[in-house]
Structures are given as C-alpha cells and as structure tokens.
Amino acid sequence: MIEMHLSGMKARNGTLIFVCSTCKTPPSFTFGARDKGELALLMLCPKCGIVLGEWNSVEARDRELSDFAKTLRSHAPFPAL
C-alpha cells in the first residue's frame, strides 16, 4: 500500500524517480516485522523516517509502484529534481 507522502520527480536524466513529498529525498527499501512476526517490505524516507509504502511481497510492491508511476507520468510535467 502506497502512503500519502510518496511522490515523483524528474531526475536530471529525464527519468521518473520516487521521492518523499515532504523533503524530496529518494526512498530506501527495507523489511519490517508485523504483529504476528510476518515480514513486510517497506519503503521509507531516510531523512524524515516516514513510511512511504508497505507490501506483503515483491510482486505486489512492483505492481503497485508500476501503476503509480503510470499515474504520475499521465499527469506530466512534474518538477525536476
């Protein structure tokens, strides 16, 4: 699930990158534990510490981020980094 603080910007080479909407820092990916000891894939802002996304599997993460990127591209132009 993508959280409300995930955004996108255009990198210097023209590609879309994901960033924290609060501080414009690219995210880090890590794992986290849920209540029952299950692992979750997390996307975190390394500067703010905000959770930008959480998923049960790599496939679910890739699918949702791909759809999100398509949505961002359809609203181009977006600001440059």
Secondary structure, 3 states (H helix, E strand, C coil): CECCCEEEEECCCCCEEEEECCCCCCCEEEEEECCCCCEEEEEECCCCCCEEEEECCHHHHHHHHHHHHHHHHHCCCCCEC
